[in-house]
Amino acid sequence: MSDYYDAFEMSPVPAPGPDATPPEPFRGIYGMPAFVTIPTSDLAASVDFWTRGLGFFELFGIPGRVVHLRRWAFQDVLLVPAESVPEQAPAMSVSFACVLDQVDSIVEACRALRPDSVDGPRDTPWTTRDIAVITPENARIVFTAAKPFDPASQEARNLEAVGITPPGVGRGDNEEHA
């Protein structure tokens, strides 16, 4: 686990810190390396929740067929019509990065639209603050914000114990070691 490539230059996710600001919404067209397709029995209600609650925007839509939503670059969701949706959220979740100062506003916006839709926020042992949101389609969406890394913290010691060291500590990026 100690071999890694520090690829922050290609990620829209800002470095963690108290002043981290989210990138602007990305409206360009690209080959999507990954995306989520979510079936919905009420396309209009789903678009409303995802845009007003979760902060996505409509990149484009094909009426009655698909709505392509996006937040940051590489955070793409396709909403597609379905006759029905599961009665409860699955154990599986999909996670999207955010920054710390977005967590409370996402919680407030989602609870204003669906009062019981949010669980959290919770701090994790891997230095993030997470919220889980159950959408109108019963999808479990997690927003995760990196907290500033403190190399003297218990979290840092826990990560080091399993072989994870922060970038720039003890080796170059993507180096091969025998």
N, C-alpha and C positions, 0 to 999 in steps of 0.2 A: 504494500500500500504506500510505500514511501516514494515510488516512482510516479511523478506527475509532470504535467506540462502546464505552466502558468499561462493560461490563455485569456487573461482578462482583456487583452487588447481587441479580442473579437467578440466579447460579451457586452450586451447592453447594461448588465447589472453593475451599478457603481460600487466602488470599494466601500466596505462598511465604515461607518463613523457617524458621529452626531450631526454632521452637516451634509450627509449623503442626500443627494437630490435625485429623483427619478429621471430617466431620460424622457424626452418628448415622445408622444405616441408616434410610431413608425408607420407611415402610410405608403411606403414603397412596395413594389411587387418583387418577390424573390422565390426561389425554389425552397419550399418549407422543409427543413430537416426533420421536423416532427410537428404534429398537430393533434388536436383532440376533436372527435366528432361526437356530438351530444344529441340524442334524439329527444324531441319535445312534442307534446300533444298540443301546445299553444305557443306557436312561434312568436307572436307579438308579445305575449307576457314574458317569455324567456328573454327576448331581445331587451325588453324594458329592464328586467332585473340585472342582466349582465352589463348593460350600459350604465344605468343609474346606480346600481348597488356595487358592482365589482370594478367599474371604471374602464370597461372595454369600449371600443367604438366600432361602428359598422363600417368595415372596409368596403364590402359590396354585398349585394344579395341578388338572388334569382328568385323572383316571387313564387312562393309556394314550394320551393325546392331546397334552398339553402341560404343561410345568412352567415357570412364570413366576418367574425369578430376578431379584434386584435387590441392589445395594450401596447407593450413594448415590442421591439423586433424579436421574432421567434416565440412570441406568446400568441399563438393562433388557435381559435376555436371555431368549428363549423357547427352551427345549429341546423338540424335537419328535422323535417316533420316526421312524426310517428303516430300511430293510432293510440298508443298508450305508453306510459312510462312506469318504471318499477314503483311499487308502493312504498318502499323504503330505500334509503341510500345504501349502496354497496360498501363493503369494507375498503375497497380500493379507492384511492384518491388521486387527483391530479394536482400538482403544486405549481404555483407561479411565484416568481420573485417579486418583492416589493421593497420599499425602504421603510425604516422604522417610523418615520413621521406619517406614513400612509396607513398604518395599521388601525389606529383609532377611527379615522374617517371611513375606512371600508366597513368596520364594525358598525358604526353609526348609520351609514347609508343602507347597509343590508338589513339591520334591525328595523329601520324606518319602513322598509318595504315588506319585510317578513320578520316579525318580532323574534321568533324562535329559530332563526336560520343560522346563528353564529355560535360556535363553541370557542372559547378563549377570549383574549390572547393567553398563550402559554409560552414560557421560556423553555428551550430545549437544552440538553447537555452538549450539543454541538454548536452552541452560541447563535441561535436564531430565536426570534419571537414569531410564533405561528398562530394563525387563526384558521379554523375549519368552517366552511360555509356550505350549507345544504341548499342547493338551488331549486327553483320550481320543478326542474326535471328529476330531482332527487340525485343529482350528481354531488359528490363530495369534493369540494374545491378547497385547497389549502393555499393560503398566502403566507409566504415565509420571508422574513426580513432578517438579514444578517446583523448581529450586534457587533459593536467594535471588539476586536480581538485583543485580549489582555494576556500576554505571554506568561504572566505570573499567576493567572487564575487557575482554579481547580479544573475548569473546562479545558484549558490548554494542557494541563497535566494528563487529563483523561484521554484527550486526542493523541498526545505523544505516546501514551501507554499502548495504543493500538497501531502505532507507526505513522501517524499523521503529524507532520510538522508544517509550520507555516511557510509560505514561499520565502525564499531568500535565506533560510536557515540551514546551513551545512552543505548545500549543494547548489549547482546551477539548475535552471529549468530544463526538464526533459533529458537530463544526463543519464547515460547508461553507467551502471556501477556493477562490478563483479561481486 
